[in-house]
Amino acid sequence: RYNHFRRLPVVDESEQVVGIVTDSDLELFLATVPSPGVVKRQHRVDQMMTTPVITVSPDYPLEEAAQLMLKHKIGGLPVVEEGQLVGVITRDDILAQLVEALGGETSSFRITVQVLDRPGQLAQVATKIAELKCNIASVISARAGDRLNLTMRIQGTECEACVTAIQNLGEIEVIQVWTNPQSDEASEE
């Protein structure tokens, strides 16, 4: 609690991960177990730790780690390399990566377009953006029925010029544009 940790991996004498204790595990345990008294502190970590532990390697794909956390309803995963604990990946870490991917710097804007789910659609949009002498700083795709939504962070052009150019591509629909709200140009279409 003093260091505001939400989870702590438990390792044995050979530094192998053998369990994990979360803040909620600790609270539940302390609320349900009778106190042995100040002098006889006999509670041990192994009484409340979760085992076995789901772990990942340092090169495990971020989205796969996120899927594991969602599937098992956990907030973090110990990261193990050659049997040794080297770190912990948390929901906050994954959220920070999403924020970085979608950006938010004032010299860029975000646009979401809906395209047909077929080869070449992203290339078509990217070509049009490149023709405007712009840079796609990041792109994330998400399925939308039988189509794909492409959310891109674009740098280097006026937002309206980019939107107009993409709208002129035909089957590609601009569904949202977001500029830095501090610039009072935020809009949704």
Secondary structure, DSSP 8 states (H G I E B T S, - for coil): -TT--SEEEEE-TTS-EEEEEEHHHHHHHHHHS----STT----GGGT-B-S---B-TTS-HHHHHHHHHHHT-SEEEEEETTEEEEEEEHHHHHHHHHHHH---TTEEEEEEEEESSTTHHHHHHHHHHHTT-EEEEEEEEEETTEEEEEEEEESS-HHHHHHHHHTTSS-EEEEEEE-GGGT-----
